[in-house]
Amino acid sequence: MVHDRFPERMKKIVFHGTGLVTLFIGVQMALKTENLVILFLSVILGAIFGEMINLRKHLDEMGNYFKFKSENLC
């Protein structure tokens, strides 16, 4: 794959940069909201629901499926 051609240090920098941009966008959107209570309740309910349905496991399985499919294309 393409990311195998880059040094580990560069992949780490890109990963951290993407995380910072995502954090900045999230903070910017949170500051625009008019009702922080709804924002906090949404996050809490989303976390509870995600744990109830074991969302992480399903997302990991989907990621592994796409990784397997993309590796077999080469």
N, CA, C and O atoms as a printed pandas DataFrame, in Angstrom:
     atom_number atom_name residue_name chain_id  residue_number  x_coord  y_coord  z_coord
0              1         N          MET        A               1    0.834   -1.183    0.000
1              2        CA          MET        A               1    0.000    0.000    0.000
2              3         C          MET        A               1    0.878    1.245    0.000
3              4         O          MET        A               1    2.095    1.162    0.168
4              5         N          VAL        A               2    0.255    2.379   -0.187
5              6        CA          VAL        A               2    0.983    3.643   -0.281
6              7         C          VAL        A               2    1.664    3.994    1.033
7              8         O          VAL        A               2    2.806    4.454    1.027
8              9         N          HIS        A               3    0.982    3.784    2.167
9             10        CA          HIS        A               3    1.559    4.194    3.446
10            11         C          HIS        A               3    2.786    3.372    3.820
11            12         O          HIS        A               3    3.559    3.794    4.681
12            13         N          ASP        A               4    2.991    2.203    3.195
13            14        CA          ASP        A               4    4.175    1.396    3.484
14            15         C          ASP        A               4    5.447    2.037    2.941
15            16         O          ASP        A               4    6.544    1.689    3.378
16            17         N          ARG        A               5    5.321    2.950    2.013
17            18        CA          ARG        A               5    6.483    3.593    1.391
18            19         C          ARG        A               5    7.029    4.757    2.199
19            20         O          ARG        A               5    8.138    5.219    1.930
20            21         N          PHE        A               6    6.287    5.242    3.177
21            22        CA          PHE        A               6    6.702    6.394    3.964
22            23         C          PHE        A               6    7.348    5.933    5.268
23            24         O          PHE        A               6    6.970    4.902    5.826
24            25         N          PRO        A               7    8.327    6.704    5.750
25            26        CA          PRO        A               7    8.932    6.354    7.046
26            27         C          PRO        A               7    7.924    6.477    8.189
27            28         O          PRO        A               7    6.961    7.240    8.112
28            29         N          GLU        A               8    8.168    5.716    9.235
29            30        CA          GLU        A               8    7.260    5.693   10.387
30            31         C          GLU        A               8    7.082    7.086   10.983
31            32         O          GLU        A               8    5.979    7.448   11.392
32            33         N          ARG        A               9    8.158    7.869   11.036
33            34        CA          ARG        A               9    8.098    9.212   11.605
34            35         C          ARG        A               9    7.129   10.099   10.824
35            36         O          ARG        A               9    6.375   10.869   11.418
36            37         N          MET        A              10    7.149    9.991    9.491
37            38        CA          MET        A              10    6.261   10.811    8.667
38            39         C          MET        A              10    4.805   10.385    8.850
39            40         O          MET        A              10    3.913   11.231    8.900
40            41         N          LYS        A              11    4.564    9.085    8.948
41            42        CA          LYS        A              11    3.197    8.602    9.170
42            43         C          LYS        A              11    2.661    9.105   10.503
43            44         O          LYS        A              11    1.488    9.459   10.615
44            45         N          LYS        A              12    3.533    9.134   11.522
45            46        CA          LYS        A              12    3.127    9.600   12.843
46            47         C          LYS        A              12    2.780   11.087   12.809
47            48         O          LYS        A              12    1.798   11.510   13.420
48            49         N          ILE        A              13    3.578   11.877   12.101
49            50        CA          ILE        A              13    3.329   13.316   11.992
50            51         C          ILE        A              13    1.999   13.579   11.282
51            52         O          ILE        A              13    1.212   14.416   11.725
52            53         N          VAL        A              14    1.752   12.872   10.193
53            54        CA          VAL        A              14    0.498   13.050    9.450
54            55         C          VAL        A              14   -0.689   12.640   10.318
55            56         O          VAL        A              14   -1.721   13.311   10.320
56            57         N          PHE        A              15   -0.545   11.545   11.052
57            58        CA          PHE        A              15   -1.611   11.071   11.931
58            59         C          PHE        A              15   -1.919   12.114   13.011
59            60         O          PHE        A              15   -3.084   12.405   13.279
60            61         N          HIS        A              16   -0.890   12.666   13.619
61            62        CA          HIS        A              16   -1.096   13.673   14.668
62            63         C          HIS        A              16   -1.671   14.964   14.084
63            64         O          HIS        A              16   -2.522   15.598   14.708
64            65         N          GLY        A              17   -1.220   15.353   12.908
65            66        CA          GLY        A              17   -1.767   16.548   12.260
66            67         C          GLY        A              17   -3.247   16.401   11.962
67            68         O          GLY        A              17   -4.027   17.331   12.168
68            69         N          THR        A              18   -3.629   15.228   11.476
69            70        CA          THR        A              18   -5.043   14.960   11.201
70            71         C          THR        A              18   -5.861   15.015   12.483
71            72         O          THR        A              18   -6.980   15.528   12.490
72            73         N          GLY        A              19   -5.303   14.486   13.568
73            74        CA          GLY        A              19   -5.990   14.533   14.857
74            75         C          GLY        A              19   -6.178   15.963   15.354
75            76         O          GLY        A              19   -7.237   16.309   15.878
76            77         N          LEU        A              20   -5.150   16.790   15.189
77            78        CA          LEU        A              20   -5.260   18.184   15.621
78            79         C          LEU        A              20   -6.311   18.945   14.816
79            80         O          LEU        A              20   -7.072   19.736   15.373
80            81         N          VAL        A              21   -6.350   18.705   13.514
81            82        CA          VAL        A              21   -7.356   19.375   12.677
82            83         C          VAL        A              21   -8.750   18.939   13.101
83            84         O          VAL        A              21   -9.659   19.763   13.198
84            85         N          THR        A              22   -8.922   17.648   13.352
85            86        CA          THR        A              22  -10.220   17.139   13.788
86            87         C          THR        A              22  -10.623   17.750   15.124
87            88         O          THR        A              22  -11.777   18.134   15.312
88            89         N          LEU        A              23   -9.671   17.840   16.054
89            90        CA          LEU        A              23   -9.939   18.463   17.354
90            91         C          LEU        A              23  -10.337   19.924   17.186
91            92         O          LEU        A              23  -11.281   20.387   17.827
92            93         N          PHE        A              24   -9.632   20.648   16.339
93            94        CA          PHE        A              24   -9.931   22.053   16.098
94            95         C          PHE        A              24  -11.337   22.225   15.525
95            96         O          PHE        A              24  -12.079   23.108   15.954
96            97         N          ILE        A              25  -11.703   21.386   14.561
97            98        CA          ILE        A              25  -13.042   21.462   13.975
98            99         C          ILE        A              25  -14.103   21.176   15.035
99           100         O          ILE        A              25  -15.128   21.856   15.089
100          101         N          GLY        A              26  -13.860   20.174   15.877
101          102        CA          GLY        A              26  -14.815   19.840   16.935
102          103         C          GLY        A              26  -14.994   20.965   17.934
103          104         O          GLY        A              26  -16.119   21.279   18.323
104          105         N          VAL        A              27  -13.891   21.577   18.353
105          106        CA          VAL        A              27  -13.981   22.694   19.298
106          107         C          VAL        A              27  -14.706   23.868   18.659
107          108         O          VAL        A              27  -15.542   24.515   19.290
108          109         N          GLN        A              28  -14.378   24.135   17.404
109          110        CA          GLN        A              28  -15.021   25.250   16.697
110          111         C          GLN        A              28  -16.537   25.034   16.600
111          112         O          GLN        A              28  -17.313   25.966   16.808
112          113         N          MET        A              29  -16.949   23.821   16.288
113          114        CA          MET        A              29  -18.380   23.524   16.191
114          115         C          MET        A              29  -19.045   23.571   17.564
115          116         O          MET        A              29  -20.185   24.019   17.682
116          117         N          ALA        A              30  -18.342   23.110   18.607
117          118        CA          ALA        A              30  -18.909   23.141   19.964
118          119         C          ALA        A              30  -19.126   24.576   20.424
119          120         O          ALA        A              30  -20.101   24.864   21.118
120          121         N          LEU        A              31  -18.237   25.469   20.048
121          122        CA          LEU        A              31  -18.385   26.872   20.444
122          123         C          LEU        A              31  -19.545   27.561   19.722
123          124         O          LEU        A              31  -20.066   28.567   20.202
124          125         N          LYS        A              32  -19.946   27.026   18.580
125          126        CA          LYS        A              32  -21.047   27.623   17.818
126          127         C          LYS        A              32  -22.416   27.190   18.320
127          128         O          LYS        A              32  -23.422   27.834   18.022
128          129         N          THR        A              33  -22.458   26.098   19.084
129          130        CA          THR        A              33  -23.747   25.596   19.529
130          131         C          THR        A              33  -24.388   26.565   20.524
131          132         O          THR        A              33  -23.701   27.241   21.290
132          133         N          GLU        A              34  -25.696   26.614   20.493
133          134        CA          GLU        A              34  -26.423   27.522   21.365
134          135         C          GLU        A              34  -26.852   26.850   22.664
135          136         O          GLU        A              34  -27.179   27.528   23.639
136          137         N          ASN        A              35  -26.850   25.520   22.679
137          138        CA          ASN        A              35  -27.307   24.816   23.862
138          139         C          ASN        A              35  -26.299   23.719   24.217
139          140         O          ASN        A              35  -26.331   22.628   23.648
140          141         N          LEU        A              36  -25.412   24.018   25.156
141          142        CA          LEU        A              36  -24.376   23.061   25.533
142          143         C          LEU        A              36  -24.943   21.829   26.221
143          144         O          LEU        A              36  -24.344   20.755   26.151
144          145         N          VAL        A              37  -26.084   21.964   26.885
145          146        CA          VAL        A              37  -26.686   20.816   27.565
146          147         C          VAL        A              37  -27.038   19.739   26.545
147          148         O          VAL        A              37  -26.778   18.558   26.774
148          149         N          ILE        A              38  -27.623   20.135   25.432
149          150        CA          ILE        A              38  -27.967   19.167   24.382
150          151         C          ILE        A              38  -26.709   18.522   23.825
151          152         O          ILE        A              38  -26.695   17.319   23.566
152          153         N          LEU        A              39  -25.660   19.297   23.638
153          154        CA          LEU        A              39  -24.392   18.760   23.144
154          155         C          LEU        A              39  -23.855   17.702   24.101
155          156         O          LEU        A              39  -23.501   16.606   23.667
156          157         N          PHE        A              40  -23.789   18.010   25.394
157          158        CA          PHE        A              40  -23.273   17.061   26.375
158          159         C          PHE        A              40  -24.151   15.823   26.481
159          160         O          PHE        A              40  -23.636   14.707   26.556
160          161         N          LEU        A              41  -25.458   15.999   26.489
161          162        CA          LEU        A              41  -26.358   14.843   26.548
162          163         C          LEU        A              41  -26.209   13.956   25.315
163          164         O          LEU        A              41  -26.256   12.730   25.419
164          165         N          SER        A              42  -26.032   14.566   24.169
165          166        CA          SER        A              42  -25.844   13.801   22.940
166          167         C          SER        A              42  -24.578   12.957   23.011
167          168         O          SER        A              42  -24.584   11.792   22.616
168          169         N          VAL        A              43  -23.500   13.537   23.511
169          170        CA          VAL        A              43  -22.241   12.796   23.639
170          171         C          VAL        A              43  -22.388   11.654   24.637
171          172         O          VAL        A              43  -21.942   10.536   24.379
172          173         N          ILE        A              44  -23.010   11.936   25.770
173          174        CA          ILE        A              44  -23.178   10.902   26.800
174          175         C          ILE        A              44  -24.073    9.770   26.303
175          176         O          ILE        A              44  -23.738    8.597   26.466
176          177         N          LEU        A              45  -25.212   10.118   25.698
177          178        CA          LEU        A              45  -26.118    9.083   25.182
178          179         C          LEU        A              45  -25.483    8.300   24.043
179          180         O          LEU        A              45  -25.687    7.091   23.930
180          181         N          GLY        A              46  -24.718    8.977   23.201
181          182        CA          GLY        A              46  -24.020    8.288   22.116
182          183         C          GLY        A              46  -22.996    7.301   22.644
183          184         O          GLY        A              46  -22.858    6.202   22.105
184          185         N          ALA        A              47  -22.275    7.680   23.693
185          186        CA          ALA        A              47  -21.295    6.779   24.295
186          187         C          ALA        A              47  -21.974    5.563   24.920
187          188         O          ALA        A              47  -21.509    4.433   24.764
188          189         N          ILE        A              48  -23.075    5.804   25.628
189          190        CA          ILE        A              48  -23.801    4.698   26.261
190          191         C          ILE        A              48  -24.355    3.744   25.199
191          192         O          ILE        A              48  -24.216    2.527   25.320
192          193         N          PHE        A              49  -24.975    4.292   24.175
193          194        CA          PHE        A              49  -25.546    3.459   23.110
194          195         C          PHE        A              49  -24.444    2.692   22.376
195          196         O          PHE        A              49  -24.605    1.511   22.070
196          197         N          GLY        A              50  -23.326    3.367   22.096
197          198        CA          GLY        A              50  -22.216    2.705   21.417
198          199         C          GLY        A              50  -21.672    1.538   22.211
199          200         O          GLY        A              50  -21.321    0.507   21.638
200          201         N          GLU        A              51  -21.599    1.686   23.525
201          202        CA          GLU        A              51  -21.146    0.591   24.380
202          203         C          GLU        A              51  -22.172   -0.530   24.419
203          204         O          GLU        A              51  -21.805   -1.705   24.429
204          205         N          MET        A              52  -23.443   -0.183   24.442
205          206        CA          MET        A              52  -24.493   -1.203   24.507
206          207         C          MET        A              52  -24.468   -2.115   23.291
207          208         O          MET        A              52  -24.661   -3.324   23.415
208          209         N          ILE        A              53  -24.230   -1.542   22.116
209          210        CA          ILE        A              53  -24.237   -2.351   20.894
210          211         C          ILE        A              53  -22.836   -2.792   20.483
211          212         O          ILE        A              53  -22.659   -3.394   19.424
212          213         N          ASN        A              54  -21.830   -2.493   21.327
213          214        CA          ASN        A              54  -20.443   -2.866   21.068
214          215         C          ASN        A              54  -19.987   -2.327   19.706
215          216         O          ASN        A              54  -19.479   -3.066   18.863
216          217         N          LEU        A              55  -20.180   -1.039   19.524
217          218        CA          LEU        A              55  -19.889   -0.389   18.254
218          219         C          LEU        A              55  -18.429   -0.518   17.849
219          220         O          LEU        A              55  -18.137   -0.700   16.667
220          221         N          ARG        A              56  -17.513   -0.429   18.792
221          222        CA          ARG        A              56  -16.085   -0.520   18.474
222          223         C          ARG        A              56  -15.753   -1.839   17.779
223          224         O          ARG        A              56  -15.003   -1.860   16.803
224          225         N          LYS        A              57  -16.313   -2.940   18.284
225          226        CA          LYS        A              57  -16.055   -4.254   17.699
226          227         C          LYS        A              57  -16.531   -4.289   16.252
227          228         O          LYS        A              57  -15.836   -4.811   15.380
228          229         N          HIS        A              58  -17.703   -3.742   15.998
229          230        CA          HIS        A              58  -18.249   -3.747   14.640
230          231         C          HIS        A              58  -17.427   -2.864   13.699
231          232         O          HIS        A              58  -17.203   -3.224   12.543
232          233         N          LEU        A              59  -16.985   -1.722   14.190
233          234        CA          LEU        A              59  -16.157   -0.849   13.360
234          235         C          LEU        A              59  -14.796   -1.482   13.084
235          236         O          LEU        A              59  -14.265   -1.348   11.982
236          237         N          ASP        A              60  -14.228   -2.168   14.070
237          238        CA          ASP        A              60  -12.958   -2.873   13.858
238          239         C          ASP        A              60  -13.118   -3.972   12.812
239          240         O          ASP        A              60  -12.263   -4.136   11.942
240          241         N          GLU        A              61  -14.213   -4.721   12.900
241          242        CA          GLU        A              61  -14.468   -5.778   11.924
242          243         C          GLU        A              61  -14.629   -5.203   10.520
243          244         O          GLU        A              61  -14.115   -5.768    9.554
244          245         N          MET        A              62  -15.334   -4.090   10.404
245          246        CA          MET        A              62  -15.512   -3.457    9.101
246          247         C          MET        A              62  -14.166   -2.960    8.568
247          248         O          MET        A              62  -13.878   -3.106    7.380
248          249         N          GLY        A              63  -13.341   -2.372    9.442
249          250        CA          GLY        A              63  -12.022   -1.918    9.030
250          251         C          GLY        A              63  -11.145   -3.060    8.565
251          252         O          GLY        A              63  -10.437   -2.935    7.565
252          253         N          ASN        A              64  -11.184   -4.177    9.284
253          254        CA          ASN        A              64  -10.410   -5.354    8.877
254          255         C          ASN        A              64  -10.897   -5.903    7.546
255          256         O          ASN        A              64  -10.093   -6.353    6.729
256          257         N          TYR        A              65  -12.199   -5.872    7.321
257          258        CA          TYR        A              65  -12.758   -6.328    6.051
258          259         C          TYR        A              65  -12.240   -5.481    4.891
259          260         O          TYR        A              65  -11.802   -6.018    3.874
260          261         N          PHE        A              66  -12.289   -4.153    5.046
261          262        CA          PHE        A              66  -11.821   -3.276    3.981
262          263         C          PHE        A              66  -10.306   -3.381    3.793
263          264         O          PHE        A              66   -9.812   -3.283    2.669
264          265         N          LYS        A              67   -9.579   -3.577    4.877
265          266        CA          LYS        A              67   -8.131   -3.758    4.778
266          267         C          LYS        A              67   -7.819   -5.032    4.002
267          268         O          LYS        A              67   -6.948   -5.035    3.133
268          269         N          PHE        A              68   -8.529   -6.115    4.315
269          270        CA          PHE        A              68   -8.342   -7.376    3.610
270          271         C          PHE        A              68   -8.653   -7.221    2.126
271          272         O          PHE        A              68   -7.906   -7.704    1.275
272          273         N          LYS        A              69   -9.768   -6.540    1.818
273          274        CA          LYS        A              69  -10.160   -6.340    0.426
274          275         C          LYS        A              69   -9.133   -5.490   -0.322
275          276         O          LYS        A              69   -8.799   -5.784   -1.470
276          277         N          SER        A              70   -8.632   -4.436    0.327
277          278        CA          SER        A              70   -7.681   -3.558   -0.357
278          279         C          SER        A              70   -6.338   -4.239   -0.557
279          280         O          SER        A              70   -5.663   -3.969   -1.551
280          281         N          GLU        A              71   -5.929   -5.109    0.349
281          282        CA          GLU        A              71   -4.669   -5.840    0.206
282          283         C          GLU        A              71   -4.750   -6.848   -0.925
283          284         O          GLU        A              71   -3.749   -7.123   -1.585
284          285         N          ASN        A              72   -5.929   -7.397   -1.152
285          286        CA          ASN        A              72   -6.092   -8.398   -2.214
286          287         C          ASN        A              72   -6.215   -7.767   -3.592
287          288         O          ASN        A              72   -6.156   -8.476   -4.597
288          289         N          LEU        A              73   -6.385   -6.451   -3.663
289          290        CA          LEU        A              73   -6.456   -5.783   -4.963
290          291         C          LEU        A              73   -5.086   -5.669   -5.614
291          292         O          LEU        A              73   -4.976   -5.635   -6.839
292          293         N          CYS        A              74   -4.047   -5.610   -4.795
293          294        CA          CYS        A              74   -2.684   -5.423   -5.311
294          295         C          CYS        A              74   -2.087   -6.686   -5.851
295          296         O          CYS        A              74   -0.948   -6.680   -6.317
